[in-house]
Amino acid sequence: MTNPTTPATRVAVLGSGSWGTTFAMVLADAGCDVRLWGRSADVAEEVTTQHTNARYLPGITLPAMTGTTDAAEALADAQIVVVAVPSQVARATLTALRDLVEPDAVIVSLMKGVELGTDERMSQVIVEALDVPLSRVAVVSGPNLALEIAERQPTATVVACIDEDAARFVAEACSNPYFRPYTNDDVVGVELCGAVKNVIALAVGMAQGRGFGSNTIATVITRGLVEITRLGLELGADAATFSGLAGMGDLVATCTSPLSRNNTLGRHIGEGMSLEEAVTATGTTAEGAKSCRSVLDLASKHGVDVPITSGVVSVLYDGLPVEDMARGLLSRPQKAEGIGG
């Protein structure tokens, strides 16, 4: 907790959905002065006066924080700016707010995706949209299912930034008895883990929706980690990241939990729904459904083989049956197991 004799760290959280609200709660429980910005006046008032966000976190009591639809109010004097908006609208949202961000603020990305059209990771989008150096951008990723954290169940996460002091500053701001942040400098690896694990979770959900069992699920998860690692190493990531919290930890949580939006959407697809029907049934953003194509484009640009990602794109956008995707993965040429296989 923050020492009562020192001023609380001032934080703006952009995005009042489930993860944005949950991380705002984490920060407030850690002693920060938090302002949560969103577009819904009703949600903002509810957060401020009732200490709830019933739409996204039903049954959860929030600590004291200020909800607002006024971006200038949220960002004024903020030492940390947390970005928790959908990845595909991040550039437009942040560009409009550029002049409101304090010159020395550290920007924290909670987003898990790769931008369509540019194939850029979210830290790259932030650097361009806000015109800030990469040394002021941190990314947070790990086995962090929002509702479990909102229930204050213990978990850990990774705060990655190329500037060690900035990473430590963010980690200290969000550290509390149920939320344990670790730091590293592998922004590329942590971001790729966060983006690609959503795509693998879609594939797992599709398999579950078609009635495939534990052997199939374990195969997809394990080979999914190989895909993530293969792409990350090609882009200069640290190999150790992929066996850690942001890699295997987040992959397992996202692929196996019924709270995972990407797994849920995948299951709906496997059960026979169209993508549009599955999105409606899921009821909230599943980043993997949008970013799978940009992940595939990124991998293709770098000559990296990502068969699970390719299969997910074919199912969602080219009409490939889930059974054919599964058969295609298993009928690939035999190779030795490993990152190159």
Residue, then its C-alpha position, 0 to 999 in steps of 0.5 A: m500500500t502507498n505510504p499515507t505520508t506520501p501523495a497517492t500516485r494519480v492514475a487515469v484509466l481509459g476504458s470502463g469495460s471489464w478489464g479497464t474497471t478491474f485494473a482501476m480497482v487493482l490500482a485503487d486497492a494499491g493506494c492510487d488516486v484513480r479516475l476511470w474514463g469511459r463514454s457512458a455517463d451512466v457507468a461513470e456515475e455508477v462507478t463514482t456514487q455506487h462503487t459498482n459497474a454492474r454491466y461489466l462486473p456484476g456483484i463486485t464492489l469497487p473501491a473509491m474512484t472517480g468515473t468520468t466521461d470528461a477526458a481532460e478531467a481524467l488525464a489532468d495531472a495523471q502520472i500513469v495513463v492506462v489504456a484499456v480500449p479495444s485494440q482496433v480503435a486505440r489509434a483513433t481514441l489516443t490521437a484525439l487525446r494526445d494533447l491532454v496527456e501529461p508530458d512525463a506520464v507513463i503510458v500503460s497498455l492493457m490491450k491484447g492485439v495487433e492493429l489491422g492494416t499496419d500489423e503494429r503491436m499496441s506499444q507501437v500504436i501508442v508511440e505513434a498516436l501519442d507521440v511519446p518515446l517507447s521508454r515511456v510505454a509499459v505493457v501489462s500481461g499475464p493470467n489476468l481474467a478480469l472477473e477473478i481479479a475483480e473478486r480479489q483472487p490472487t494472481a500475478t502479472v508482468v509489467a514490461c518496459i524498456d526503461e527499468d525505472a518506468a516498469r518498476f514505477v508501474a509495478e509499485a503502483c499496481s502491487n497489492p495483496y492479491f495482485r503481484p506484478y513482476t517486471n522485465d524489459d521484453v516488450v515485444g515478447v510480452e505483447l506477442c504473447g498477449a495478442v497471439k494467445n487470444v487466437i490460440a484460445l479461439a482454436v481451443g474453443m472451436a475444438q471444444g465446441r465440436g466436442f473434441g477432448s483433452n488430448t486435442i485441447a492439450t495439443v492445440i495449446t502446446r503447439g500454440l505456444v510453439e507458434i507464439t515463441r517462433l514468431g516472438l524469436e523472429l521479432g527479437a523477443d526473449a525466449a524466457t518470456f514464453s515459458g513465464l506468466a505472460g506466455m504459458g501462464d496467460l495462454v493456459a488461463t485464456c484457453t481453458s477458462p469459461l471466463s475467457r471471451n476468446n475461448t467462449l467465442g470459439r466454442h460458439i463457432g465450433e457449435g455451428m454459429s456464424l461469426e456474427e452470431a457468436v459475437t452477439a452470443t459472447g456479448t463483449t469484445a473478443e480481440g482474437a477474432k479481429s487481430c487474428r488476420s493481422v497476426l497472420d499478416l505479421a507472421s507472413k511478412h517475417g516468413v514465420d509458419v503459424p498453422i493454427t493462426s492460419g486455420v482460425v482465420s480460414v474458419l472465421y473468414d473463409g468458411l473452412p469447417v472446424e473439422d477440416m481445420a483440425r484435420g489440416l493441422l494433423s496432416r502436416p508433414q512430419k517433423a521433429e518436435g520443437i520451435g522449428g517443427 
